[in-house]
Amino acid sequence: MNKAIAVDIGGTKISWALITDDYAILTRRQVMTPATTSDIFTALEVIITEALASYDDILGAGIGVAGMVDNAAGKIVAAPNLALAGEPLKQHLESKFKLAFNVDNDANCAVLGELLSGAGRGYRNFIGLTVGTGLGGGIVIDGRLYRGAKGAAAEFGHMVIDPNGPVCGCGHRGCLETKASGTAIERLAKETVVAKTKSALSRSVGGDPEIITGPMVAKAARAGDTEAVTIMTEVGRWLGLGIGNFINILDPEVVVVGGGVASSLDLVMDPIIESARRIVIDPRSRDIPIVISQLENSAGLLGAAGLIFGLEPS
């Protein structure tokens, strides 16, 4: 059975797995993402060397990177949270190993994973969103991943929806990811802790806004905390607004939401769907399913393997 090495390089950790051509995960591990370019390269070389020493019939390595990627060249164009900007990653690895490499944006890999083995399977046209620290995404058109002219398509998180809104990591104000992401949840939670010192959320962190995290807010919301529910609902409404706009533009069959925050979005699916439907202009599109990924943190790895196993199904 043929296998692929699948790697997902994020700002915090590098996850990797050995995956078969029927998308079964044989082994999976992760390491912390090093701070320097040379150390990231070294970590990747160790991963690939270990995989090659342990398994036969490895066709190649697919690598998803949190940044803008020139897929054809395998070069990292921009990577705000990684020391890889400008690096010819594919060329470097091919100089070290006699192996096929394919490098792409991590959100593209996640959406490809949904297409091949997740909630997007069986659909020809769909939108995938990855809601984590930021907001990424991918587009599938006629059964194939759409990358755009330069491979930079589907930067959904950087659609400006509030020109006077919070400053985004990209430098602009009011990008969707400032309103609908893990970062947005934390910002709203910190504001709540400061402004509502007697709230349960504030008491839970002793009034210190710097302690609060997105997972803490989600846990409190699941326990019924009013302020936490309000925060999650606001983020859900903004996410639904973005989804409604994407539906108007792309007319998908389904919208799949994944990423680290997705596991908490079941708390606010009603406001997400309500907000999206309110702005969808085609009445036929108001019932387009908006579903939460069941692949959890595996989507990007499965998609990275798909880069090696022949990309999208025909």
TORPA-443459 format. One record per residue (C-alpha): x, y, z. Coordinates in nm, 2 decimals, always signed. Layout:
<nodes>
      u      v      w
      X      Y      Z
...
</nodes>
This chain:
<nodes>
      u      v      w
  +0.00  +0.00  +0.00
  +0.14  +0.34  -0.10
  +0.20  +0.60  +0.17
  +0.27  +0.97  +0.20
  +0.44  +1.18  +0.47
  +0.20  +1.46  +0.56
  +0.33  +1.76  +0.75
  +0.13  +2.06  +0.88
  +0.36  +2.35  +0.98
  +0.19  +2.60  +1.21
  +0.31  +2.89  +1.42
  +0.31  +2.69  +1.74
  +0.36  +2.33  +1.63
  +0.46  +2.10  +1.35
  +0.23  +1.80  +1.31
  +0.31  +1.51  +1.09
  +0.17  +1.17  +1.00
  +0.22  +0.87  +0.78
  -0.10  +0.83  +0.57
  -0.20  +0.55  +0.33
  -0.36  +0.61  -0.01
  -0.70  +0.53  +0.13
  -0.65  +0.81  +0.38
  -0.59  +0.60  +0.69
  -0.35  +0.75  +0.94
  -0.08  +0.50  +1.04
  +0.11  +0.71  +1.29
  +0.09  +1.07  +1.40
  +0.32  +1.30  +1.60
  +0.40  +1.66  +1.67
  +0.69  +1.88  +1.78
  +0.70  +2.25  +1.87
  +0.77  +2.48  +1.58
  +1.13  +2.62  +1.61
  +1.19  +2.99  +1.60
  +1.45  +3.00  +1.32
  +1.45  +2.90  +0.96
  +1.75  +2.67  +1.00
  +1.59  +2.49  +1.29
  +1.26  +2.45  +1.10
  +1.45  +2.29  +0.81
  +1.63  +2.07  +1.06
  +1.31  +1.96  +1.22
  +1.16  +1.87  +0.88
  +1.47  +1.67  +0.78
  +1.45  +1.47  +1.11
  +1.08  +1.40  +1.05
  +1.13  +1.28  +0.69
  +1.44  +1.08  +0.78
  +1.25  +0.90  +1.06
  +0.95  +0.83  +0.84
  +1.17  +0.69  +0.56
  +1.35  +0.47  +0.80
  +1.03  +0.33  +0.94
  +0.81  +0.27  +0.64
  +0.84  +0.15  +0.28
  +0.64  +0.25  -0.03
  +0.65  +0.62  +0.06
  +0.56  +0.82  -0.26
  +0.64  +1.16  -0.13
  +0.58  +1.43  +0.13
  +0.30  +1.69  +0.12
  +0.35  +1.99  +0.34
  +0.09  +2.25  +0.45
  +0.23  +2.58  +0.57
  +0.06  +2.86  +0.76
  +0.13  +3.14  +0.51
  +0.10  +3.24  +0.14
  +0.26  +2.97  -0.08
  +0.36  +2.96  -0.44
  +0.24  +2.60  -0.49
  +0.40  +2.55  -0.83
  +0.74  +2.66  -0.70
  +0.70  +2.52  -0.35
  +0.81  +2.86  -0.22
  +0.68  +3.04  +0.09
  +0.58  +3.39  -0.02
  +0.48  +3.53  +0.32
  +0.44  +3.37  +0.67
  +0.37  +3.62  +0.94
  +0.40  +3.36  +1.22
  +0.69  +3.15  +1.08
  +1.05  +3.21  +0.99
  +0.99  +3.08  +0.64
  +0.91  +3.39  +0.44
  +1.08  +3.38  +0.10
  +1.22  +3.03  +0.16
  +1.22  +2.78  -0.13
  +1.11  +2.50  +0.09
  +1.04  +2.24  -0.18
  +1.38  +2.30  -0.34
  +1.56  +2.27  -0.01
  +1.40  +1.94  +0.08
  +1.45  +1.80  -0.27
  +1.82  +1.87  -0.24
  +1.83  +1.66  +0.07
  +1.60  +1.36  -0.02
  +1.52  +1.16  -0.33
  +1.15  +1.21  -0.28
  +0.86  +1.40  -0.43
  +0.75  +1.71  -0.24
  +0.45  +1.93  -0.27
  +0.40  +2.24  -0.06
  +0.07  +2.44  -0.02
  -0.11  +2.67  +0.21
  -0.23  +2.50  +0.53
  -0.60  +2.61  +0.48
  -0.59  +2.48  +0.12
  -0.47  +2.14  +0.26
  -0.75  +2.14  +0.52
  -1.01  +2.20  +0.26
  -0.86  +1.93  +0.03
  -0.87  +1.70  +0.33
  -1.25  +1.77  +0.36
  -1.29  +1.70  -0.01
  -1.11  +1.37  +0.00
  -1.21  +1.23  +0.33
  -1.44  +1.47  +0.52
  -1.76  +1.67  +0.51
  -1.68  +1.79  +0.15
  -1.67  +1.44  +0.01
  -1.92  +1.39  -0.27
  -1.96  +1.77  -0.34
  -1.83  +1.94  -0.65
  -1.86  +2.30  -0.52
  -1.80  +2.40  -0.16
  -1.63  +2.65  +0.07
  -1.41  +2.54  +0.36
  -1.32  +2.77  +0.65
  -1.06  +2.71  +0.91
  -1.14  +2.90  +1.23
  -0.85  +2.91  +1.47
  -0.62  +3.19  +1.59
  -0.71  +3.35  +1.26
  -0.95  +3.27  +0.98
  -0.84  +3.09  +0.67
  -1.02  +2.90  +0.40
  -1.03  +2.73  +0.07
  -1.26  +2.70  -0.23
  -1.35  +2.39  -0.43
  -1.50  +2.45  -0.78
  -1.61  +2.16  -1.00
  -1.44  +1.92  -0.77
  -1.10  +2.08  -0.77
  -0.92  +2.32  -0.53
  -0.92  +2.67  -0.66
  -0.60  +2.86  -0.58
  -0.63  +3.17  -0.80
  -0.38  +3.32  -1.04
  -0.10  +3.33  -0.78
  -0.21  +3.07  -0.53
  -0.34  +3.33  -0.29
  -0.72  +3.27  -0.33
  -0.96  +3.23  -0.04
  -0.80  +3.47  +0.22
  -1.15  +3.49  +0.37
  -1.02  +3.62  +0.70
  -0.89  +3.94  +0.54
  -1.21  +4.06  +0.38
  -1.25  +4.40  +0.55
  -1.60  +4.42  +0.70
  -1.54  +4.71  +0.94
  -1.29  +4.98  +0.83
  -1.29  +5.13  +1.18
  -1.26  +4.79  +1.35
  -0.97  +4.63  +1.54
  -0.63  +4.62  +1.38
  -0.56  +4.28  +1.22
  -0.23  +4.10  +1.22
  -0.20  +4.19  +0.85
  -0.20  +4.56  +0.94
  -0.54  +4.65  +0.81
  -0.84  +4.73  +1.03
  -1.16  +4.54  +1.06
  -1.08  +4.22  +0.87
  -1.33  +3.94  +0.93
  -1.08  +3.74  +1.14
  -1.07  +4.03  +1.39
  -1.44  +3.96  +1.45
  -1.47  +3.58  +1.40
  -1.17  +3.38  +1.52
  -0.99  +3.27  +1.84
  -0.82  +3.61  +1.85
  -1.16  +3.78  +1.85
  -1.29  +3.56  +2.13
  -0.99  +3.65  +2.34
  -1.02  +4.02  +2.27
  -1.39  +4.03  +2.36
  -1.32  +3.83  +2.67
  -1.05  +4.06  +2.79
  -1.28  +4.36  +2.73
  -1.55  +4.19  +2.94
  -1.31  +4.11  +3.22
  -1.21  +4.47  +3.24
  -1.56  +4.63  +3.19
  -1.76  +4.38  +3.40
  -1.55  +4.31  +3.70
  -1.84  +4.14  +3.89
  -1.92  +3.90  +3.60
  -1.85  +3.52  +3.65
  -1.60  +3.54  +3.37
  -1.40  +3.81  +3.54
  -1.42  +3.63  +3.87
  -1.29  +3.31  +3.71
  -0.96  +3.48  +3.63
  -0.94  +3.70  +3.94
  -1.00  +4.01  +3.73
  -0.68  +3.96  +3.53
  -0.77  +3.99  +3.16
  -0.43  +3.86  +3.05
  -0.51  +3.51  +3.18
  -0.82  +3.46  +2.98
  -0.80  +3.23  +2.67
  -1.04  +3.13  +2.40
  -1.08  +2.77  +2.53
  -1.16  +2.91  +2.87
  -1.44  +3.12  +2.72
  -1.58  +2.82  +2.53
  -1.57  +2.61  +2.84
  -1.75  +2.88  +3.04
  -2.01  +2.92  +2.76
  -2.07  +2.54  +2.76
  -2.13  +2.56  +3.14
  -2.39  +2.84  +3.08
  -2.20  +3.15  +3.17
  -2.40  +3.44  +3.04
  -2.10  +3.67  +2.94
  -1.92  +3.38  +2.77
  -2.23  +3.29  +2.58
  -2.27  +3.65  +2.47
  -1.91  +3.65  +2.34
  -1.94  +3.33  +2.15
  -2.27  +3.44  +2.00
  -2.12  +3.77  +1.88
  -1.83  +3.58  +1.71
  -2.09  +3.34  +1.56
  -2.29  +3.63  +1.42
  -1.99  +3.78  +1.25
  -1.88  +3.44  +1.11
  -2.23  +3.39  +0.98
  -2.21  +3.74  +0.81
  -1.89  +3.63  +0.64
  -2.04  +3.30  +0.53
  -2.35  +3.47  +0.39
  -2.12  +3.69  +0.18
  -1.92  +3.39  +0.06
  -2.24  +3.21  -0.04
  -2.35  +3.52  -0.24
  -2.02  +3.52  -0.43
  -1.95  +3.15  -0.48
  -2.29  +2.97  -0.47
  -2.16  +2.66  -0.30
  -2.34  +2.33  -0.22
  -2.21  +2.33  +0.14
  -2.00  +2.53  +0.38
  -1.76  +2.33  +0.60
  -1.62  +2.50  +0.91
  -1.31  +2.35  +1.07
  -1.01  +2.46  +1.27
  -0.93  +2.48  +1.64
  -1.23  +2.69  +1.73
  -1.48  +2.48  +1.53
  -1.53  +2.23  +1.81
  -1.69  +2.51  +2.01
  -1.91  +2.64  +1.73
  -2.19  +2.40  +1.81
  -2.27  +2.64  +2.09
  -2.36  +2.91  +1.84
  -2.47  +2.74  +1.52
  -2.81  +2.90  +1.54
  -2.68  +3.26  +1.53
  -2.43  +3.16  +1.26
  -2.70  +3.02  +1.03
  -2.94  +3.30  +1.11
  -2.68  +3.57  +1.03
  -2.58  +3.40  +0.71
  -2.94  +3.34  +0.58
  -3.03  +3.70  +0.66
  -2.80  +3.84  +0.39
  -2.81  +3.56  +0.13
  -2.99  +3.71  -0.17
  -3.09  +3.39  -0.36
  -3.38  +3.22  -0.18
  -3.26  +2.89  -0.32
  -2.93  +2.94  -0.13
  -3.08  +3.01  +0.22
  -3.08  +2.64  +0.31
  -2.73  +2.56  +0.20
  -2.59  +2.34  +0.48
  -2.33  +2.50  +0.71
  -2.16  +2.21  +0.89
  -1.88  +2.16  +1.14
  -1.59  +1.94  +1.03
  -1.57  +1.60  +1.19
  -1.20  +1.56  +1.10
  -1.09  +1.79  +1.38
  -0.71  +1.85  +1.35
  -0.66  +1.58  +1.09
  -0.80  +1.77  +0.79
  -0.48  +1.95  +0.70
  -0.27  +1.63  +0.73
  -0.51  +1.43  +0.51
  -0.51  +1.71  +0.25
  -0.13  +1.73  +0.26
  -0.13  +1.36  +0.18
  -0.37  +1.43  -0.10
  -0.11  +1.66  -0.26
  +0.10  +1.34  -0.31
  -0.17  +1.10  -0.40
  -0.28  +1.29  -0.71
  -0.45  +1.59  -0.57
  -0.82  +1.63  -0.61
  -1.05  +1.35  -0.74
  -1.15  +1.40  -1.11
</nodes>
